[in-house]
Amino acid sequence: MKNMSLRYALLGLLGEQPYTGYELKQRFQMKMVHFWNAHHTQIYRELNKMEQEGLVTAEIVKQDENPDKKVYTLQEKGKSVLTTWLLNKEVSPPKIKDEMLLRVSLFQFIPEEEAIGFLQESKAHHEQVLNHITMWKEETYNEEVMEERIGEYLTTEYGLLYMKNWITWCDWAIEKLEKRQEKK
C-alpha cells in the first residue's frame, strides 16, 4: 500500500470521533495491528497535511499539568474524500511484499537449525499477535458493536485468520526443515 493510504486510515479513524495524534496511534495499535502499522511521525505529518487541506480541523486544548494537546476532528471535506476513495478506488490484485518471506526464500544459504530457529521465533511473534487480537475482540465485540463497526469486525477476523495461517505454515515449514536435517 502506498503512503497515501495512511491518509484514508486516519480519516476513517477520525470518522469515529475526534482524537489527538497520540490517541490515533493507540487506535492504530488496537484496531489495525494485523494489517497496518504507522510510526507516530508519519501520523503527525499526515495530520498536518490534512489540516492544511481542510480535511480535518485541530483544536488546541489547554492542560494545566501537561503540555497542550491538539484534538483533530473530521470535516465534511475529509468525509467526502474518504467516501470517494472507498467507492471509486479500483480493486487491484494483491501484492505481497513481505520481508519475512524474502528471508525464508533465501534459507538455502543458512544451516537448517538457524532456519528452524527463525521460524520458531516468527511463529512465537505471530502467536502473541493472535492472542492480542483475540483478547481485543472478546473485550470489544458484541452483536450491537459488530453491526455498527462491520468493517472493523471483518478486518479483525481477517487478522485472526492471517495469524492462524502463518502459525500453521511455520509448523509445516519447520517439519520440512527437520526432515531435511534427518536426511543429512
Residue, then its C-alpha position, 0 to 999 in steps of 0.5 A: m500500500k502506498n503512503m497515501s493510504l495512511r491518509y484514508a486510515l486516519l480519516g476513517l479513524l477520525g470518522e469515529q470521533p475526534y482524537t489527538g495524534y497520540e490517541l490515533k496511534q493507540r487506535f492504530q495499535m488496537k484496531m489495525v495491528h494485523f494489517w497496518n502499522a504507522h510510526h507516530t511521525q508519519i501520523y503527525r505529518e499526515l495530520n498536518k497535511m490534512e489540516q492544511e487541506g481542510l480535511v480535518t480541523a485541530e483544536i488546541v486544548k489547554q492542560d494545566e499539568n501537561p503540555d497542550k494537546k491538539v484534538y483533530t476532528l473530521q470535516e465534511k471535506g475529509k468525509s467526502v474524500l474518504t467516501t470517494w476513495l472507498l467507492n471509486k478506488e479500483v480493486s487491484p490484485p494483491k501484492i505481497k511484499d513481505e520481508m519475512l518471506l524474502r528471508v525464508s526464500l533465501f534459507q538455502f544459504i543458512p544451516e537448517e537449525e538457524a532456519i528452524g530457529f527463525l521460524q520458531e521465533s516468527k511463529a512465537h511473534h505471530e502467536q502473541v499477535l493472535n492472542h492480542i487480537t483475540m483478547w481485543k475482540e472478546e473485550t470489544y465485540n458484541e452483536e450491537v458493536m459488530e453491526e455498527r463497526i462491520g468493517e472493523y469486525l471483518t478486518t479483525e477476523y481477517g487478522l485472526l485468520y492471517m495469524k492462524n495461517w502463518i502459525t500453521w505454515c511455520d509448523w509445516a515449514i519447520e517439519k520440512l526443515e527437520k526432515r531435511q536435517e534427518k536426511k543429512 
